[in-house]
Amino acid sequence: MITVPFEARRFQSTAAYYLRYRIPYPDRLITRVAERSGLKPGDHVLDLGCGPGQLGIAFARLQRAAVTAMDPEPEMLAEVEIGAKQAGVDINIRQGSSYDLGPDIGRLHLCVMGRSFHWMDRPATLEALDRLIEPGGAVVLFHDKGVLSEPNWRGILEPLMETYSPERSAERQMRRSKEWAPHEAMLLASPFRNLERIGIVSEYTRDIEEIIGRIFSMSSTSPQALGDKAADFEAALRAELLAAAPDGKFKEIVEANGLLAFRD
Protein backbone atom coordinates (compact mmCIF):
# COMPACT_ATOMS: atom_id res chain seq x y z
CA MET A 1 0.00 0.00 0.00
CA ILE A 2 1.27 3.47 -0.91
CA THR A 3 1.49 6.15 1.79
CA VAL A 4 2.54 9.70 0.93
CA PRO A 5 5.64 10.68 2.96
CA PHE A 6 4.74 13.06 5.77
CA GLU A 7 5.84 16.67 5.25
CA ALA A 8 4.81 18.86 8.17
CA ARG A 9 5.08 22.09 6.17
CA ARG A 10 3.73 20.90 2.84
CA PHE A 11 1.15 23.69 2.76
CA GLN A 12 3.45 26.50 3.86
CA SER A 13 2.79 29.57 1.67
CA THR A 14 -0.74 28.47 0.66
CA ALA A 15 -2.90 29.72 3.54
CA ALA A 16 -3.87 33.10 2.10
CA TYR A 17 -4.65 31.60 -1.33
CA TYR A 18 -6.61 28.74 0.23
CA LEU A 19 -9.03 30.96 2.12
CA ARG A 20 -9.55 33.50 -0.62
CA TYR A 21 -9.79 31.32 -3.69
CA ARG A 22 -10.95 27.82 -2.79
CA ILE A 23 -14.67 27.19 -3.12
CA PRO A 24 -16.08 26.68 0.41
CA TYR A 25 -18.21 23.69 1.34
CA PRO A 26 -21.87 24.75 1.16
CA ASP A 27 -23.73 25.32 4.41
CA ARG A 28 -26.40 22.89 3.16
CA LEU A 29 -23.82 20.13 3.02
CA ILE A 30 -22.63 20.80 6.57
CA THR A 31 -26.23 20.82 7.82
CA ARG A 32 -27.14 17.55 6.09
CA VAL A 33 -23.99 15.79 7.36
CA ALA A 34 -24.73 17.00 10.90
CA GLU A 35 -28.33 15.76 10.68
CA ARG A 36 -27.36 12.36 9.30
CA SER A 37 -24.65 11.83 11.90
CA GLY A 38 -26.89 12.85 14.80
CA LEU A 39 -24.62 15.73 15.79
CA LYS A 40 -25.98 17.76 18.70
CA PRO A 41 -24.91 21.17 20.02
CA GLY A 42 -21.84 20.75 22.21
CA ASP A 43 -20.73 17.48 20.59
CA HIS A 44 -16.99 17.31 19.95
CA VAL A 45 -15.84 17.56 16.31
CA LEU A 46 -12.20 17.21 15.26
CA ASP A 47 -11.27 18.98 12.02
CA LEU A 48 -8.15 16.94 11.19
CA GLY A 49 -5.72 18.47 8.71
CA CYS A 50 -7.92 21.52 9.06
CA GLY A 51 -6.02 23.97 6.87
CA PRO A 52 -7.55 27.41 7.54
CA GLY A 53 -10.45 25.74 9.33
CA GLN A 54 -13.29 26.11 6.86
CA LEU A 55 -14.98 22.91 8.02
CA GLY A 56 -14.37 23.37 11.72
CA ILE A 57 -15.60 26.96 11.69
CA ALA A 58 -18.70 25.91 9.73
CA PHE A 59 -19.59 23.16 12.23
CA ALA A 60 -19.09 25.56 15.14
CA ARG A 61 -21.09 28.33 13.44
CA LEU A 62 -23.97 26.28 12.04
CA GLN A 63 -24.23 23.41 14.53
CA ARG A 64 -22.71 24.92 17.72
CA ALA A 65 -20.33 21.98 17.92
CA ALA A 66 -17.31 21.99 20.22
CA VAL A 67 -14.58 22.01 17.59
CA THR A 68 -10.89 21.14 17.75
CA ALA A 69 -8.94 22.23 14.67
CA MET A 70 -5.66 20.38 14.13
CA ASP A 71 -2.99 20.98 11.50
CA PRO A 72 0.82 20.81 11.36
CA GLU A 73 1.16 24.16 9.52
CA PRO A 74 1.40 27.28 11.75
CA GLU A 75 0.29 29.60 8.91
CA MET A 76 -2.93 27.65 8.57
CA LEU A 77 -3.62 27.70 12.30
CA ALA A 78 -3.16 31.47 12.36
CA GLU A 79 -5.89 31.70 9.73
CA VAL A 80 -8.14 29.44 11.83
CA GLU A 81 -7.81 31.83 14.75
CA ILE A 82 -8.67 34.83 12.57
CA GLY A 83 -11.58 33.07 10.89
CA ALA A 84 -13.04 31.85 14.19
CA LYS A 85 -12.99 35.38 15.61
CA GLN A 86 -14.67 36.75 12.50
CA ALA A 87 -17.36 34.05 12.74
CA GLY A 88 -17.84 34.65 16.46
CA VAL A 89 -17.08 31.07 17.48
CA ASP A 90 -14.65 29.47 19.91
CA ILE A 91 -12.38 26.76 18.51
CA ASN A 92 -9.66 24.77 20.24
CA ILE A 93 -6.58 25.06 18.01
CA ARG A 94 -3.86 22.39 18.11
CA GLN A 95 -0.69 22.12 16.10
CA GLY A 96 -0.22 18.50 15.07
CA SER A 97 -1.05 15.86 12.51
CA SER A 98 -2.72 12.47 12.29
CA TYR A 99 0.47 11.06 13.82
CA ASP A 100 -0.37 12.98 17.02
CA LEU A 101 -3.84 11.51 17.64
CA GLY A 102 -4.04 10.44 21.26
CA PRO A 103 -6.39 10.27 24.25
CA ASP A 104 -5.54 13.85 25.24
CA ILE A 105 -7.78 15.01 22.38
CA GLY A 106 -10.80 13.61 24.18
CA ARG A 107 -13.82 11.69 22.95
CA LEU A 108 -15.19 12.69 19.54
CA HIS A 109 -18.55 12.47 17.85
CA LEU A 110 -17.13 13.30 14.43
CA CYS A 111 -13.73 13.54 12.82
CA VAL A 112 -14.04 15.58 9.62
CA MET A 113 -11.33 15.92 6.98
CA GLY A 114 -11.43 18.24 4.00
CA ARG A 115 -9.24 16.78 1.25
CA SER A 116 -6.58 15.84 3.79
CA PHE A 117 -6.96 12.08 4.33
CA HIS A 118 -4.70 11.23 1.38
CA TRP A 119 -1.73 12.91 3.10
CA MET A 120 -1.97 10.51 6.06
CA ASP A 121 -1.06 6.95 6.92
CA ARG A 122 -4.68 6.03 6.38
CA PRO A 123 -4.91 2.66 8.21
CA ALA A 124 -3.03 4.05 11.23
CA THR A 125 -5.25 7.15 11.29
CA LEU A 126 -8.44 5.09 11.25
CA GLU A 127 -7.07 2.82 13.96
CA ALA A 128 -6.34 5.83 16.16
CA LEU A 129 -9.77 7.36 15.47
CA ASP A 130 -11.46 4.09 16.40
CA ARG A 131 -10.16 4.66 19.93
CA LEU A 132 -11.43 8.27 20.03
CA ILE A 133 -14.81 8.34 18.29
CA GLU A 134 -17.74 7.55 20.53
CA PRO A 135 -20.41 4.94 19.67
CA GLY A 136 -22.70 6.36 17.01
CA GLY A 137 -20.03 8.75 15.80
CA ALA A 138 -18.38 8.82 12.40
CA VAL A 139 -15.48 9.78 10.20
CA VAL A 140 -16.51 12.18 7.41
CA LEU A 141 -14.30 12.80 4.38
CA PHE A 142 -15.21 16.02 2.57
CA HIS A 143 -14.25 16.46 -1.06
CA ASP A 144 -15.11 18.63 -4.04
CA LYS A 145 -15.24 17.20 -7.56
CA GLY A 146 -15.14 19.26 -10.71
CA VAL A 147 -18.06 18.11 -12.87
CA LEU A 148 -17.53 20.64 -15.66
CA SER A 149 -15.21 23.53 -16.39
CA GLU A 150 -15.70 25.68 -19.49
CA PRO A 151 -13.04 26.38 -20.63
CA ASN A 152 -11.17 23.45 -19.05
CA TRP A 153 -8.53 25.11 -16.88
CA ARG A 154 -7.47 21.76 -15.40
CA GLY A 155 -6.40 20.59 -18.85
CA ILE A 156 -4.24 23.71 -19.10
CA LEU A 157 -2.74 23.15 -15.65
CA GLU A 158 -1.58 19.53 -15.99
CA PRO A 159 1.22 19.98 -18.58
CA LEU A 160 2.40 23.19 -16.90
CA MET A 161 2.59 21.35 -13.58
CA GLU A 162 4.72 18.64 -15.17
CA THR A 163 7.09 21.29 -16.52
CA TYR A 164 7.38 23.62 -13.55
CA SER A 165 6.75 21.26 -10.59
CA PRO A 166 7.83 17.80 -11.82
CA GLU A 167 8.37 16.18 -8.41
CA ARG A 168 4.97 17.25 -7.11
CA SER A 169 3.38 16.30 -10.40
CA ALA A 170 4.84 12.80 -10.14
CA GLU A 171 3.49 12.49 -6.61
CA ARG A 172 0.06 13.55 -7.85
CA GLN A 173 0.17 10.93 -10.60
CA MET A 174 1.12 8.29 -8.02
CA ARG A 175 -2.17 8.95 -6.24
CA ARG A 176 -3.98 8.32 -9.53
CA SER A 177 -2.25 5.01 -10.18
CA LYS A 178 -3.64 1.50 -9.72
CA GLU A 179 -1.35 1.05 -6.73
CA TRP A 180 -3.21 3.77 -4.83
CA ALA A 181 -6.15 2.35 -2.89
CA PRO A 182 -9.22 4.62 -2.95
CA HIS A 183 -10.48 6.03 0.33
CA GLU A 184 -13.59 3.87 0.12
CA ALA A 185 -11.46 0.71 0.09
CA MET A 186 -9.47 1.90 3.09
CA LEU A 187 -12.65 2.64 5.03
CA LEU A 188 -14.23 -0.70 4.13
CA ALA A 189 -11.14 -2.43 5.55
CA SER A 190 -11.48 -0.47 8.82
CA PRO A 191 -14.00 -0.44 11.69
CA PHE A 192 -15.71 2.47 9.86
CA ARG A 193 -17.12 0.30 7.07
CA ASN A 194 -20.72 1.53 6.83
CA LEU A 195 -20.45 4.15 4.08
CA GLU A 196 -22.80 6.66 2.52
CA ARG A 197 -22.26 9.88 0.59
CA ILE A 198 -24.10 13.21 0.61
CA GLY A 199 -23.48 15.62 -2.27
CA ILE A 200 -24.46 19.15 -3.24
CA VAL A 201 -23.99 20.33 -6.84
CA SER A 202 -23.46 24.05 -7.46
CA GLU A 203 -22.61 26.29 -10.41
CA TYR A 204 -20.02 29.08 -10.26
CA THR A 205 -18.54 31.68 -12.59
CA ARG A 206 -14.90 32.46 -11.77
CA ASP A 207 -12.41 34.86 -13.29
CA ILE A 208 -8.77 34.30 -14.18
CA GLU A 209 -7.47 35.75 -10.90
CA GLU A 210 -9.64 33.33 -8.94
CA ILE A 211 -8.45 30.37 -11.00
CA ILE A 212 -4.79 31.36 -10.55
CA GLY A 213 -5.28 31.88 -6.82
CA ARG A 214 -6.89 28.47 -6.51
CA ILE A 215 -3.97 26.87 -8.35
CA PHE A 216 -1.47 28.56 -6.01
CA SER A 217 -3.41 27.08 -3.07
CA MET A 218 -2.52 23.54 -4.21
CA SER A 219 0.52 21.86 -2.71
CA SER A 220 1.76 20.84 -6.16
CA THR A 221 1.78 24.42 -7.45
CA SER A 222 2.21 26.45 -4.28
CA PRO A 223 4.77 29.28 -4.27
CA GLN A 224 6.89 27.08 -2.01
CA ALA A 225 6.77 24.10 -4.41
CA LEU A 226 7.49 26.25 -7.48
CA GLY A 227 10.33 28.19 -5.85
CA ASP A 228 12.20 30.39 -8.32
CA LYS A 229 9.99 29.08 -11.14
CA ALA A 230 6.85 30.68 -9.68
CA ALA A 231 6.93 33.86 -11.80
CA ASP A 232 7.53 31.97 -15.05
CA PHE A 233 4.80 29.47 -14.15
CA GLU A 234 2.30 32.23 -13.45
CA ALA A 235 3.13 34.04 -16.69
CA ALA A 236 2.70 30.86 -18.76
CA LEU A 237 -0.49 29.93 -16.90
CA ARG A 238 -2.00 33.40 -17.27
CA ALA A 239 -1.26 33.47 -21.01
CA GLU A 240 -2.88 30.09 -21.62
CA LEU A 241 -5.92 30.88 -19.49
CA LEU A 242 -6.46 34.15 -21.32
CA ALA A 243 -6.10 32.41 -24.69
CA ALA A 244 -8.73 29.87 -23.64
CA ALA A 245 -11.10 32.47 -22.15
CA PRO A 246 -10.60 35.91 -23.76
CA ASP A 247 -13.40 37.31 -21.60
CA GLY A 248 -11.59 36.03 -18.50
CA LYS A 249 -14.57 33.97 -17.31
CA PHE A 250 -14.73 30.28 -16.43
CA LYS A 251 -17.99 28.43 -15.76
CA GLU A 252 -17.68 25.61 -13.25
CA ILE A 253 -20.05 22.95 -11.98
CA VAL A 254 -18.75 21.48 -8.72
CA GLU A 255 -20.05 18.69 -6.53
CA ALA A 256 -19.14 19.14 -2.87
CA ASN A 257 -19.67 15.94 -0.93
CA GLY A 258 -19.20 14.28 2.39
CA LEU A 259 -18.42 10.57 2.64
CA LEU A 260 -19.79 9.42 6.00
CA ALA A 261 -18.19 6.33 7.53
CA PHE A 262 -19.95 4.74 10.49
CA ARG A 263 -19.09 1.59 12.38
CA ASP A 264 -21.14 -1.49 11.52
C-alpha positions in Angstrom: 0.0 0.0 0.0 1.3 3.5 -0.9 1.5 6.2 1.8 2.5 9.7 0.9 5.6 10.7 3.0 4.7 13.1 5.8 5.8 16.7 5.3 4.8 18.9 8.2 5.1 22.1 6.2 3.7 20.9 2.8 1.2 23.7 2.8 3.5 26.5 3.9 2.8 29.6 1.7 -0.7 28.5 0.7 -2.9 29.7 3.5 -3.9 33.1 2.1 -4.7 31.6 -1.3 -6.6 28.7 0.2 -9.0 31.0 2.1 -9.6 33.5 -0.6 -9.8 31.3 -3.7 -11.0 27.8 -2.8 -14.7 27.2 -3.1 -16.1 26.7 0.4 -18.2 23.7 1.3 -21.9 24.7 1.2 -23.7 25.3 4.4 -26.4 22.9 3.2 -23.8 20.1 3.0 -22.6 20.8 6.6 -26.2 20.8 7.8 -27.1 17.5 6.1 -24.0 15.8 7.4 -24.7 17.0 10.9 -28.3 15.8 10.7 -27.4 12.4 9.3 -24.6 11.8 11.9 -26.9 12.8 14.8 -24.6 15.7 15.8 -26.0 17.8 18.7 -24.9 21.2 20.0 -21.8 20.8 22.2 -20.7 17.5 20.6 -17.0 17.3 20.0 -15.8 17.6 16.3 -12.2 17.2 15.3 -11.3 19.0 12.0 -8.1 16.9 11.2 -5.7 18.5 8.7 -7.9 21.5 9.1 -6.0 24.0 6.9 -7.5 27.4 7.5 -10.4 25.7 9.3 -13.3 26.1 6.9 -15.0 22.9 8.0 -14.4 23.4 11.7 -15.6 27.0 11.7 -18.7 25.9 9.7 -19.6 23.2 12.2 -19.1 25.6 15.1 -21.1 28.3 13.4 -24.0 26.3 12.0 -24.2 23.4 14.5 -22.7 24.9 17.7 -20.3 22.0 17.9 -17.3 22.0 20.2 -14.6 22.0 17.6 -10.9 21.1 17.8 -8.9 22.2 14.7 -5.7 20.4 14.1 -3.0 21.0 11.5 0.8 20.8 11.4 1.2 24.2 9.5 1.4 27.3 11.7 0.3 29.6 8.9 -2.9 27.6 8.6 -3.6 27.7 12.3 -3.2 31.5 12.4 -5.9 31.7 9.7 -8.1 29.4 11.8 -7.8 31.8 14.7 -8.7 34.8 12.6 -11.6 33.1 10.9 -13.0 31.9 14.2 -13.0 35.4 15.6 -14.7 36.7 12.5 -17.4 34.0 12.7 -17.8 34.7 16.5 -17.1 31.1 17.5 -14.7 29.5 19.9 -12.4 26.8 18.5 -9.7 24.8 20.2 -6.6 25.1 18.0 -3.9 22.4 18.1 -0.7 22.1 16.1 -0.2 18.5 15.1 -1.1 15.9 12.5 -2.7 12.5 12.3 0.5 11.1 13.8 -0.4 13.0 17.0 -3.8 11.5 17.6 -4.0 10.4 21.3 -6.4 10.3 24.2 -5.5 13.9 25.2 -7.8 15.0 22.4 -10.8 13.6 24.2 -13.8 11.7 22.9 -15.2 12.7 19.5 -18.5 12.5 17.8 -17.1 13.3 14.4 -13.7 13.5 12.8 -14.0 15.6 9.6 -11.3 15.9 7.0 -11.4 18.2 4.0 -9.2 16.8 1.3 -6.6 15.8 3.8 -7.0 12.1 4.3 -4.7 11.2 1.4 -1.7 12.9 3.1 -2.0 10.5 6.1 -1.1 6.9 6.9 -4.7 6.0 6.4 -4.9 2.7 8.2 -3.0 4.0 11.2 -5.2 7.2 11.3 -8.4 5.1 11.2 -7.1 2.8 14.0 -6.3 5.8 16.2 -9.8 7.4 15.5 -11.5 4.1 16.4 -10.2 4.7 19.9 -11.4 8.3 20.0 -14.8 8.3 18.3 -17.7 7.5 20.5 -20.4 4.9 19.7 -22.7 6.4 17.0 -20.0 8.8 15.8 -18.4 8.8 12.4 -15.5 9.8 10.2 -16.5 12.2 7.4 -14.3 12.8 4.4 -15.2 16.0 2.6 -14.3 16.5 -1.1 -15.1 18.6 -4.0 -15.2 17.2 -7.6 -15.1 19.3 -10.7 -18.1 18.1 -12.9 -17.5 20.6 -15.7 -15.2 23.5 -16.4 -15.7 25.7 -19.5 -13.0 26.4 -20.6 -11.2 23.5 -19.1 -8.5 25.1 -16.9 -7.5 21.8 -15.4 -6.4 20.6 -18.8 -4.2 23.7 -19.1 -2.7 23.1 -15.6 -1.6 19.5 -16.0 1.2 20.0 -18.6 2.4 23.2 -16.9 2.6 21.4 -13.6 4.7 18.6 -15.2 7.1 21.3 -16.5 7.4 23.6 -13.5 6.8 21.3 -10.6 7.8 17.8 -11.8 8.4 16.2 -8.4 5.0 17.3 -7.1 3.4 16.3 -10.4 4.8 12.8 -10.1 3.5 12.5 -6.6 0.1 13.6 -7.9 0.2 10.9 -10.6 1.1 8.3 -8.0 -2.2 9.0 -6.2 -4.0 8.3 -9.5 -2.3 5.0 -10.2 -3.6 1.5 -9.7 -1.3 1.0 -6.7 -3.2 3.8 -4.8 -6.2 2.4 -2.9 -9.2 4.6 -2.9 -10.5 6.0 0.3 -13.6 3.9 0.1 -11.5 0.7 0.1 -9.5 1.9 3.1 -12.6 2.6 5.0 -14.2 -0.7 4.1 -11.1 -2.4 5.6 -11.5 -0.5 8.8 -14.0 -0.4 11.7 -15.7 2.5 9.9 -17.1 0.3 7.1 -20.7 1.5 6.8 -20.4 4.2 4.1 -22.8 6.7 2.5 -22.3 9.9 0.6 -24.1 13.2 0.6 -23.5 15.6 -2.3 -24.5 19.2 -3.2 -24.0 20.3 -6.8 -23.5 24.0 -7.5 -22.6 26.3 -10.4 -20.0 29.1 -10.3 -18.5 31.7 -12.6 -14.9 32.5 -11.8 -12.4 34.9 -13.3 -8.8 34.3 -14.2 -7.5 35.7 -10.9 -9.6 33.3 -8.9 -8.4 30.4 -11.0 -4.8 31.4 -10.6 -5.3 31.9 -6.8 -6.9 28.5 -6.5 -4.0 26.9 -8.3 -1.5 28.6 -6.0 -3.4 27.1 -3.1 -2.5 23.5 -4.2 0.5 21.9 -2.7 1.8 20.8 -6.2 1.8 24.4 -7.4 2.2 26.4 -4.3 4.8 29.3 -4.3 6.9 27.1 -2.0 6.8 24.1 -4.4 7.5 26.2 -7.5 10.3 28.2 -5.8 12.2 30.4 -8.3 10.0 29.1 -11.1 6.9 30.7 -9.7 6.9 33.9 -11.8 7.5 32.0 -15.1 4.8 29.5 -14.2 2.3 32.2 -13.5 3.1 34.0 -16.7 2.7 30.9 -18.8 -0.5 29.9 -16.9 -2.0 33.4 -17.3 -1.3 33.5 -21.0 -2.9 30.1 -21.6 -5.9 30.9 -19.5 -6.5 34.1 -21.3 -6.1 32.4 -24.7 -8.7 29.9 -23.6 -11.1 32.5 -22.2 -10.6 35.9 -23.8 -13.4 37.3 -21.6 -11.6 36.0 -18.5 -14.6 34.0 -17.3 -14.7 30.3 -16.4 -18.0 28.4 -15.8 -17.7 25.6 -13.2 -20.0 23.0 -12.0 -18.8 21.5 -8.7 -20.1 18.7 -6.5 -19.1 19.1 -2.9 -19.7 15.9 -0.9 -19.2 14.3 2.4 -18.4 10.6 2.6 -19.8 9.4 6.0 -18.2 6.3 7.5 -20.0 4.7 10.5 -19.1 1.6 12.4 -21.1 -1.5 11.5 
